Amino acid sequence: MHLLTRPFREGWIEETDAAMAALGAAHAAELRACEREGRFPAAIYREMAGNGWVGTLTPVEHGGLGAGPTEYCVVAEGVGRHGLVTPQTAAQGQRWLLEWGSDEQQRAYLPAIASGELVFSESISEPGVGSSFKQMRATARRDGGDWVINGSKTHVNLGCESGLTIVYVMVDGQLTSFLVETDVPGVETTHTHPIGLRMVPTADVTFTDVRVPAGALLGEIGGGMATFLTTFNLSRLGNASELIGLARRALVEATDYARERPVGDGVVTDFQAIQWKIADCYDALYAASLARDRALLVAEAGEDFSLETSLAKKLAIDAGERVSQEVFALLGGHSLYREQPFEQILADIKVLRVAGGSHEILRNYVARRVLKSASYEGLR
Ligand SMILES: Cc1cc2nc3c(=O)[nH]c(=O)nc-3n(C[C@H](O)[C@H](O)[C@H](O)COP(=O)(O)OP(=O)(O)OC[C@H]3O[C@@H](n4cnc5c(N)ncnc54)[C@H](O)[C@@H]3O)c2cc1C
């Protein structure tokens, strides 16, 4: 269901999808093992980077593909469809660096992130702070020409594997972001064990008197919300795409099975109750894909796409949750074994429901926009 309209170049979407399918099939056993064990498949990630799928947003002169939001979303959807490892944190890192990074920061980090050599992570959430930044406890204080960072972060994807992390802290009560190389003294990481997206393992990350130079500041002091928003609008569209990819995979595999599975005098898909489930799943995915593509058109035009991206991720969560539940009716007992992908798809969708902008937060934003607008955002 590729509804995207602006290919990077003729045939790129189809070629990329076929290449991602081939890579997923070639490494199926290792990818599955990594998922089970909560292990980052570093070699496969670098192979993906070699195809330009990690440095999608990075300009060619910095070693990237030099493409844009549409291609990033094609890759994100392919990751969900073909069971590959997500390059989402890398994409966010690129956005942060391209939007806010100094020349020096861009030169130091962009090529290494695009090549897959430097793994990037985001240290934002804290044990006591998720959706609301107001209670953020981590701090940075000036000490001579340096900054000294203290605080505890949690749920950090690739926290243990990354060489560079962005840390959100308070500087005199103002939200501010820093880029911290994780091999400096005072950074400690411990793996944690979520149910989904297990190939990008999470970690608790603590910063104890971590000293970084003035050049580690990203953007301005107090500019944390601005840096956060420019990146998260696009990453939420990546989340939407990965959700669509995961749900497409589940629906395709379940339908393939159900149309061949004999039950009584026919097959499972002869039942109207089952056909309606397929129709309901298909239209949920269709709506989510259209909303995602509309958001991409607005993003590609360089306009504010906060409303569209919130709608797209919300509809993709709805579609993902619907599909990942309904497929169990098409599959019966066949689906309830760990050798099958359906348990993992369900868990991945549950993680994407919360991480990087939860369903509730997205709805809050859409409602705020509708209520603030004289036309109710086009309803009137
Ligand atoms: C597997 C995984 C990976 C993650 N990766 C990262 C990462 O790499 N880096 C990072 O910094 N963080 C990461 N996160 C954290 C994630 O972004 C947070 O879980 C998310 O922001 C929500 O915060 P919380 O879980 O603390 O929920 P809370 O903020 O405690 O909220 C609890 C529930 O209340 C709802 N809620 C909150 N506020 C409102 C409101 N105003 N109205 C209605 N409902 C509301 C939320 O949607 C949620 O369902 C990850 C989380 C998971 C589970």
The ligand as an SDF file (V2000), in Angstrom:
LIG
                    3D

 53 58  0  0  0  0  0  0  0  0999 V2000
   10.4520    0.8220   24.9400 C   0  0  0  0  0  0  0  0  0  0  0  0
   10.5210    2.3050   25.1470 C   0  0  0  0  0  0  0  0  0  0  0  0
   11.4980    3.0380   24.5040 C   0  0  0  0  0  0  0  0  0  0  0  0
   11.6400    4.3980   24.7730 C   0  0  0  0  0  0  0  0  0  0  0  0
   12.6800    5.0930   24.2200 N   0  0  0  0  0  0  0  0  0  0  0  0
   12.9960    6.3070   24.7190 C   0  0  0  0  0  0  0  0  0  0  0  0
   14.2240    6.9300   24.3820 C   0  0  0  0  0  0  0  0  0  0  0  0
   15.0050    6.4130   23.5610 O   0  0  0  0  0  0  0  0  0  0  0  0
   14.5420    8.1090   24.9770 N   0  0  0  0  0  0  0  0  0  0  0  0
   13.7140    8.6990   25.8770 C   0  0  0  0  0  0  0  0  0  0  0  0
   14.0690    9.7440   26.3900 O   0  0  0  0  0  0  0  0  0  0  0  0
   12.5280    8.1520   26.2050 N   0  0  0  0  0  0  0  0  0  0  0  0
   12.1540    6.9630   25.6470 C   0  0  0  0  0  0  0  0  0  0  0  0
   10.9800    6.3550   26.0120 N   0  0  0  0  0  0  0  0  0  0  0  0
   10.0990    7.0310   26.9470 C   0  0  0  0  0  0  0  0  0  0  0  0
    8.7880    7.4420   26.3470 C   0  0  0  0  0  0  0  0  0  0  0  0
    8.9890    8.5440   25.4720 O   0  0  0  0  0  0  0  0  0  0  0  0
    7.8430    7.7310   27.4990 C   0  0  0  0  0  0  0  0  0  0  0  0
    7.4410    6.4720   27.9970 O   0  0  0  0  0  0  0  0  0  0  0  0
    6.6880    8.5940   27.0870 C   0  0  0  0  0  0  0  0  0  0  0  0
    7.1290    9.9080   26.8810 O   0  0  0  0  0  0  0  0  0  0  0  0
    5.5950    8.6200   28.1270 C   0  0  0  0  0  0  0  0  0  0  0  0
    6.1340    8.9120   29.3720 O   0  0  0  0  0  0  0  0  0  0  0  0
    5.8320    7.9570   30.6290 P   0  0  0  0  0  0  0  0  0  0  0  0
    5.9530    6.5560   30.1910 O   0  0  0  0  0  0  0  0  0  0  0  0
    6.6370    8.4220   31.7530 O   0  0  0  0  0  0  0  0  0  0  0  0
    4.3060    8.2040   30.8870 O   0  0  0  0  0  0  0  0  0  0  0  0
    3.6100    9.3590   31.8030 P   0  0  0  0  0  0  0  0  0  0  0  0
    4.0830   10.6680   31.3520 O   0  0  0  0  0  0  0  0  0  0  0  0
    3.9080    8.9340   33.2180 O   0  0  0  0  0  0  0  0  0  0  0  0
    2.1580    9.0970   31.4470 O   0  0  0  0  0  0  0  0  0  0  0  0
    1.4490    7.8910   31.8320 C   0  0  0  0  0  0  0  0  0  0  0  0
    0.2160    7.7280   30.9580 C   0  0  0  0  0  0  0  0  0  0  0  0
   -0.5820    8.9230   31.0780 O   0  0  0  0  0  0  0  0  0  0  0  0
   -0.8120    9.4730   29.8010 C   0  0  0  0  0  0  0  0  0  0  0  0
   -0.7910   10.9240   29.9000 N   0  0  0  0  0  0  0  0  0  0  0  0
    0.2700   11.6940   30.2520 C   0  0  0  0  0  0  0  0  0  0  0  0
   -0.0700   13.0070   30.2070 N   0  0  0  0  0  0  0  0  0  0  0  0
   -1.3620   13.0500   29.7940 C   0  0  0  0  0  0  0  0  0  0  0  0
   -2.2910   14.0950   29.5510 C   0  0  0  0  0  0  0  0  0  0  0  0
   -1.9430   15.3780   29.6730 N   0  0  0  0  0  0  0  0  0  0  0  0
   -3.5340   13.7690   29.1430 N   0  0  0  0  0  0  0  0  0  0  0  0
   -3.8950   12.4670   28.9790 C   0  0  0  0  0  0  0  0  0  0  0  0
   -3.0630   11.4220   29.2150 N   0  0  0  0  0  0  0  0  0  0  0  0
   -1.8290   11.7180   29.6140 C   0  0  0  0  0  0  0  0  0  0  0  0
    0.3300    9.0000   28.9130 C   0  0  0  0  0  0  0  0  0  0  0  0
   -0.0420    8.9650   27.5540 O   0  0  0  0  0  0  0  0  0  0  0  0
    0.5990    7.6060   29.4710 C   0  0  0  0  0  0  0  0  0  0  0  0
   -0.2510    6.6640   28.8370 O   0  0  0  0  0  0  0  0  0  0  0  0
   10.7460    5.0280   25.6710 C   0  0  0  0  0  0  0  0  0  0  0  0
    9.7180    4.2820   26.2690 C   0  0  0  0  0  0  0  0  0  0  0  0
    9.6010    2.9440   26.0200 C   0  0  0  0  0  0  0  0  0  0  0  0
    8.5070    2.1720   26.7130 C   0  0  0  0  0  0  0  0  0  0  0  0
  1  2  1  0
  2  3  1  0
  2 52  2  0
  3  4  2  0
  4  5  1  0
  4 50  1  0
  5  6  2  0
  6  7  1  0
  6 13  1  0
  7  8  2  0
  7  9  1  0
  9 10  1  0
 10 11  2  0
 10 12  1  0
 12 13  2  0
 13 14  1  0
 14 15  1  0
 14 50  1  0
 15 16  1  0
 16 17  1  0
 16 18  1  0
 18 19  1  0
 18 20  1  0
 20 21  1  0
 20 22  1  0
 22 23  1  0
 23 24  1  0
 24 25  2  0
 24 26  1  0
 24 27  1  0
 27 28  1  0
 28 29  2  0
 28 30  1  0
 28 31  1  0
 31 32  1  0
 32 33  1  0
 33 34  1  0
 33 48  1  0
 34 35  1  0
 35 36  1  0
 35 46  1  0
 36 37  1  0
 36 45  1  0
 37 38  2  0
 38 39  1  0
 39 40  1  0
 39 45  2  0
 40 41  1  0
 40 42  2  0
 42 43  1  0
 43 44  2  0
 44 45  1  0
 46 47  1  0
 46 48  1  0
 48 49  1  0
 50 51  2  0
 51 52  1  0
 52 53  1  0
M  END
$$$$
